[in-house]
């Protein structure tokens, strides 16, 4: 029973609420920003693209395509939302809000797929780094 006294239920509850309510709304923008940083730093000597592109050119290109898709989601989504909002046949303002919401959360899905593919690339990168030491 002593272990139960050491648990701070208030902090645990706040963390649960943060993970369930706040994080889903902040995570898409973090993924978007991360994709932009990956694309901007792709010429860096330490980037996965530079280190592994000679051994896995197709795979590194494939992973970077996910970053490119994430980077282009927001501009295209905003344009499509404006078109849907201005078109009376698609529902007007309701369609605009729906497209904005779908556009905002789209990086979650694409980011998840990117990270699943990127796991194997990260393992190869870390093995290469370890083998040099």
Secondary structure, 3 states (H helix, E strand, C coil): CHHHHHCCHHHHHHHHHHHHHHHHHHHHHHHHHHHHHHHHCCCCCCCHHHHHCCCCHHHHHHHHHHHHHHHHHHHHHHHHHHHHHHCCCCCCHHHHHHHHHHHHHHHHHHHHHHHHHHHHHHHHHHHHHHHHC
